[in-house]
């Protein structure tokens, strides 16, 4: 919540009347040519509370690295302005955020406009009586204040805008799982408190020139709980129908070509990894909706389309939210029974193709004298219908059976992993007693590949291998993370080593896959000779490798390592994923 002294000062500066000029934005007053700075958000947040004290509450839910308040407007016609009140009344919560990429700022201005019109009773009457809206005008606040012209060179308006990443250069829409950024940690705390049924992420696309003005993507539709997908599809269909009637031409997939800059390659739908908002919330058995207005539409058009979409979402949740909430809770119950079931960790788009008519523009493709590449040039004066392929069949890719009981995190890693589990509101317990030989499954990587470059401040890791039963010691202070909990899919997404955004994939366990102890080569040479003399079977296997594996035969280090791996000094923990699985509750 905003500090009382600050809020009092802000409220004192706001007139009691709530006429449009007092609560309008810089964007409106400029004819949607400009957008305001963050001080406008601070003033409007307090002003909306002043104008509608029974329906709106301005709260601070975090501080950015540069010390700015992260603000949300809580709005409800029922008077449920706290998470506790919303839960007591059983109201579905809709969380709408703008400015996760602060140059894509349509959501801030559209959200303030839509909220004001709803509160004034000018449209969507009664929608706030049946839900609680938590509106975050700007998620990436520090990035918003990196304010300048041309921060988005492939976007038409506003005149100036914020920056894509945070002051620490994090892309927040890659951070939902690893939660490195203080802003994301604050957002997850807000989500944990309110448990929104629907989480809406407002963006602007990059990409080519065409006539369509927005994409509406929702999960669960292709991912997550099978039965709950019908509700995600219903929301997507309802919003697309609503805004289509208002003149928009929405699509249900991200309008990016399969081959960059080549319209003839068409489009492919996909399920996003859980580092993205749209891939994350299906793991919590909740609905996420991604709005992507088209960057080449002018700012007024984009704000209008986003405004209409926000209103439609509120209307859809008001109409269906109670049932969807019951369905979400039923999905929670099913998630608690996933033990032993095959659970998708990732998804892929098949090669099945259908042809679609897509509203584009006439274009030519010529070789550039500047870059030497084939480049596409569009003629916006000549609308054209493209008949292009669309791949929209999405199926599970990597699938793993859920553990019978849960995961064990050794005490050495308990602090790091426990912090992440708490950030995601995942249940676990600390084990008070050690076991000499626990009946567990372990994962040893047959291959471990480190990324060559840093991504979002991490060196990512990809492993291949499988779980196998192996007795291992379990130390006191280890964590037991049960699979029998509503966020079971999220537990697996964090702790299964082959999940695309697991803690392992983000490099949190890289040390376990780095060799630390070595045998000097002259020592290894003597060891090899001793092993060859003492073990005829080993000698035969060595000769076979020399005869059949040319790369091995030409690599002196690999040849010596063949013997070092069979010596008692070899580190048996190398490439052993520290986290274990168990079929017995602890």
N, C-alpha and C positions, 0 to 999 in steps of 0.2 A: 504494500500500500504506500502511496505517496506520504512522505513525512508530514505530520499534522500541521506544523508551522508553514511548510511550503504550500500545502493544499489550501490553508486558510488565506494566505496571501494571494494565491491565484484566484480563488473564488471571490475575494473582495473586489478583484479587478474586472469581474464579469457582470454585466447587467442582468437583472433578474428576468427580463423578458427573453423569450427564446425565438424571436423572429429570425428569419433566414439570414439577414446581414450579420447578425451577431455570431452565428454558428456556421457560417459559410466558410469555405476554404479559399486560399490563394488561387487554387486551381479554378474554382467556379468564378471568382471575381476577375480572373484573367481570360475568361472564355476558354478555359482548359488549354491554355498555352503553357502555363507554368505550374510548378508544384511548390508547396511551402517548405521551409526548413523545419527541423525537429521541434523548435520552440513552439511552433503552431500546434503540434500534437500535444505538447504539454498543456498549452492553454485550452485547447478544445476538450481534452479529456476532463479537465476540471469544469469547464463551462457546460458540458453535457450533464455532468452530475448536478451542477447548480440549477440548470433548467428543468431537469426531471429527477429530483432527489429520490423519489420512490421507485423509479424504474431504472436508474443508471448509477453505477458506482465506478469511480476511477481508482484503479489499483496499480501499485508498483510491484512487479513480481521479480525484479532482478536489477543488477547494475552491470553495465558494460565495462570492459577493460579500461576504457577512457573515462569512466565515472558517470556516464549518463543513465538516467532512469529508464528502465524498460516498462512501458505502460500498457495496460489493457483496460478496455471499457467493458464492464459487466452490465448487461441489459436484460431485464425481464419484466413483463407486465404483472407477474404474480408476486413480486416483492422478494423473490429468491435471489438475493445478490451475494450470497456466499455459497461455497461448495457444499457446506453442511446443509444449508437450506434447500439447495437444489436436490440433494440426495433425499432429504426428508420428504419433499413433495413428489419425488419420483420423476422429476422433469429431465428430459433429454437435454444434453448440452451440445451446442454447436460452437466450435472454436474456429474462428476465421482469422487468418494472419495475412498481412501484407508485408512487402519489403524484405523477404528473406534474402533476395537479391535486390539491394536498395536502388539500383538503377531501374529496376522493373517496378515502378512505384504506383501503378494503376490502382492497386488494391487499397492503398491508404485513402486516396481521394474518393474512390467509388464507395468504400466502406463508410466513411463519414457521411457522405450524401445519402446513401441508402438508410443508414441508421436514423438520421434526422427525419427523413420522410416517413419512416415507419413510426417513429415516436410521435410525430405530428399527426398521424392518422391519415396521411395523404395517400398511402398505398399499403397493401398487405396488412389490413387491419386485423389485429388479434394474434398475429403470428408469435409475438413475444409472450403471450399468455400461456403458450403451450410448450415453451422451451426457454432455456437460458442461452443468450448469446455472449460469448467471450470474444471480443474483437481486439486484436493486437494490430494497431495501424502499421507499425514498423517493427519487424523482428530484428533486423540488422541495423541497429541504431547508429553505431559508429560509422559503418559504411555509408549510411544515409548522409552523414555530415561530411563525408569526403565528396563535396558537392561541386560540380563543374559542368560546363558544356562538353559534349562529345564523349562523356563517359560510356555512352552506348552508341557507337558510330553507325550501327546498323539498326537504328530505332528512330522513328519519327516522333519526337517530342517526349517529354516536355523540354523546354529550352535548356534547363539545367536539371541534373539528377544526381543521385548518389552513386556509390561504387558497388560492385558485385560482392566483394568479400568484406570481412570484418577488419578491424584495426590490426588484428593478429594474422590477417590474410587467410582466415578459414572461410571456406565455402560452406555455409551452414546447411545447404541442401546436399551435403555429403557427410553430415556429422550426426545423423540421428542415432546410429548404433554406437559409435565410438565416443561420442559426446565429449570431445576435447574442449570445445569452446565454452567459456563461461556463459555465453548467451544460450547455447543449447542446453546446458545444465539447468539454467533458469526455466527454459521452456519445458523441459521434461518434468521439472518440479510442478509447474503449472498444470501440465497434463495429468500428472499423478494425482493432484489435488481435485481437479474437476472431472476427470475421466470422461472426456467428450465422446459422445456417440459418433459425431461427425467432425472431422478435422479438415479444414479447407485451406489450401495453399495457393495464393494468388501470384501469378507470374506473367511474364511476357516472353514469347518465343525468341529464338534466333532463327536464321534460316532464309529460305528463298522468298521470292515474290509470288503471291497468288491472291485470289479473291477471298478465300475463307478467312473469317475474322477471329476464330477461337477454337481451341480444342478442350474437351471436357473428358478427363480420364478419372476413373474411379476404381478402387479396389476395396473390398474383395469383389472381383468379377471373374478374373482368371486365376486368382490365387486365394490362399487362406481357406477358412472353413467352407466346405462344399455347400452346406445348406444356407449359410449366411450370404453366399454370393448373390442370391436372388434379390436381396435388399440393396446391395451395391448396384446391381443392374437396374433396379427400379429407380433409385436416385438418379443415376446417370440418364436413364431414358426420360425421366420427368423433367430434369433440367434442360436437356437438349430440346425436348418438345416445347417447353416454355419459351426459351430464348429464340427458337426458330420462328415462333409466332410473332416475335418482336423484330424480325428482320435479320437475325444472325444466321450464319451458315456453319454451325458447329460440326466438328468431327470428333469421334470418340477415341482417336489415336493421335500421338504426337506427329505433327506434319513435317517430318524431316525425311529427306530422301534416303533410300537404301544406299545409294551411291552418292556421295557428296556432290552437289552442284549439277546433278543429272536428273531432271524431272522424269525422264522416261523410265528410270529405275523403280519408280513408285515408292510405296510405303510399307512399313512393317510395324504391327502392334507388338507390345512387349510388356512384361511385368518388370518393374524397376527393382533393383536391389534395395534392401532395407536401409541403406545409407540415405536414401531419398524418402521424403515424407510419404509418398504414395506407396512405397514398398514396405514402410515400417508399420503402419497402423493395422494392416491386416494381421500382423503377428500378434497384436493385442486384441483381436476380434472386434475391431472397430472400423468404421468407414472413413476412408480418406478420399478427398476430391481435389484434383489438380486442375486449375484453370490457367490456360496459356493463351492470352490474347496475342494477336499477330503483330509483330514489331513494326511492320510497314504500314499499318493503319495509323492515322493521326491520333494524337493523345485524346482528343474529345471522343472519337469513336471507341477507343479502347476503354476509357473510363465508363462510357455508356454501357458497353457490352459487359464489363465487369460488374457494374452496378446492377444490371438486369439479372446477371447470374447469381449474385449475392441474394437478391430478393427472392429469386426462384428457390434457392437452397433453403432459405428460411421458411418459405411456403411449403416446400416438400417435407421438411422436418416437422413443421406444425401439423401437417396432415397425417403423416405416417410415423412420426418419431416414437410414439409410445409403443407401437408394434415392433418397430426396428430395435428399440431398446430391449424388449423382451427377447427378440431373436438374438441379439448380441449376448445377453446373459445366458441363453441356451447354448450358444457357441462356447462361452466360458466353461459351462458344465461339460461339454463334449471334449474340450481341450484337456480337462483334468483326467480324461480317460484315454489319452493317446499312447500310454505305455505299450511298447511292442508294435505299434502301428507304423507303417511306412509313411514318412513325412517328407514332402518336397523341401529341399533347401534352396533350390533355384529353379528357374523356368526358362524355356526356350521357345522360339517361334518356329513352327514347322515350315516346310517348303510349299505347303498347299497354298495356292494362289487363286484369287478371283480378280476379275477386271472391274474397275470402278470408274465412274465419271467424276472428275475432279476439276473444280473451277479455277483455272489458272489464267495465264496471259500468253500471248504469242512470244516465242523466244527463239534465239539463234545460239548456236554453239560454235565458237571459232577459237583457233589457237591464239593465245595472247602473245604479243611481242614483248610484253613486260616480264611475265612469269614463265612463258614457254608452255603453260598448261592450256588445256581446253577450258574455256570460260563461257558461262551462260550469261546472256544479256536479254532482259525482259522488256517488253513494250506494253506498259500499263494502259495505253490507249486502245489496245486490241484484246479485249477479253476472249478467252479461248477455253473450251472444255478439253481437258486431257483425259484420254482413256488409258489408264495406267494400272499396273498390278498392285494388289494389296494382299499382304500375307498377315492374316489376323487369327490364325489358329495357334494358341499358346498352350503348351503342355508342360508337365513337370520335367525337369532335367535331372539334376543330382537328387537322389532320394535316399534317406537313411532311416532305418527302424529306430524309433525312440527307445531309450533305455527302459528297462523294467521298473526301475525305481528313481534313478536320477544320476547326478554327476557329483564327483568328489574333486574338490580343488585342494591340493596340498597346502599345508600351512605356509610354506615359503611364498606362495602366490595369493594367499587369502586376502591380504590387504588390498592389492591391486584389483583382483576380481570382485571382491566384496563391494568395493566402491562403485564399480560399474553396475553390479546387480542392484544396489540401492538406488542408483540414478534411474533405473528402469522399473523400480518398484517390484522387483522379483523377490519372492520369498526364499530364504535359505536359513540354515542354522549352523552354528559352530560346534564341532565335535569335541567333546571334553576328554575322551579316552582314545588312546592309540590302539591299533591292531597290528600285530606282527605280520600276518598274512591275510589280508582282506581278499575276498572273492570278487574280483573286479575285471573289467575289460580295459585294455590299454590300446593305444593307437601309436604304432611306429611308422614313421614316414619312410616309404621305399624311395621316394624322390621328394626333395625339398628345393624349391626354386625361389630365390629372392628377386624382387624387382630391381631393375638396374637404376631406376631413378626414384626420387622421393615423390610421394603422392599425399597431399594433405598432411604433410610433416611426418609421414610414416614410410618405412621401407616395408612394403607388403610381402607376404609369404604365401606361396601356393604349395600344397602337399598332396601326395598320393599315397594311399595306404588303406588299411582296414582295421576295424576293431577286432581284438582277439582276447579270449579269456587268459588271464595270467595272474597268479597271486602276487600282490604287492603290499608292502607295508603302508599303513595309513597313520599318519602322525596326529597327535592331539593338536587342536587348533585348525585342522582342516575344515573346509566348508562342505556341507551336504546340500545340494540344490535339487529339490524334488521335481520330478516331471509332472506330478499330479498337482498342477496349479493352473489357473486360467491362462497365464502367459506361457504355457508350455512351448508353443511355437517360437516365441521370443527367446526362451531359454536355449532351445536347440540352435537358433540362429546365432547366438552369442558363443556357444560352447562346442558346437560340432566343428571339428577342424576344417572340414571341407565346405562349410557354408561361406558364401561370398563376402560377408561382412562380419565374420566371427572375430573374436579377439585375436585368435591366431592369425587370421588373414590380414589383420591390421598391424601385425608385427609385434604384438604384446608378449609373445613367447619366443622371439627370435633367438635368444640365448640358448634355448634348448636344442637348436639346430645348428649351432656353431661348435666346431671341434676345438677343444681347449688344451688337450694333452697330446703330446706327440712322442714318438720313439725316434731317436736319432737314426739316420740311415745306416751307419756302420753297425749299430746295434740290431736294427731290423734285418740287416743282411745275415748276421749270425743266427738270429731267431729263425729266419726262413730256412737256413740250412739245417738247423736242428729239427724243425718240424718236418722237412722233407725226408730226413733220415729216419725219423721216428714213426711216421704215419704214411704208409704206402698209398692208402686211399686218397689222402690229401695230395700227395705227389701226383697221382693220376689225374685228379681234378685240376691241378695247376697246369699240367701238360695239355689237357683238353682245352682249357681257356686260351693257352698260347696258340693252339692250332686253329681254334674257331673264332677268336675275337681279335681281329687285327689291331684295333685301337688299344685294347688291353696289352697286347704283346709289345706295342711300341711305346707304352707309357711306363717308365721305370717306377714312378711313384705309385701307380695303381698296382703294379706287381708286388711291391713291398707291402702295400696296404692289405693285399690279399692275405698275407701272413699276420700282419699286425692285428687284424680283426679277430684272429683266432688265438691271440695271446691274452693272458689274464689281465694285462694292463689296459686293454681296450675299454673305453667308457661305454658301459652298457646303457647308459641313459642318453647317449647321443641319438638324436632324431626321435626320441620318445616324447610324445606330447604329454606335458605334466598332468593335464586333467584326465581323470578316469571316469568310467561309468560303472554302475552297479545295478543289479537286479533286486537287491535287498535294501529296504529302507533303513536308514541309519539314524 
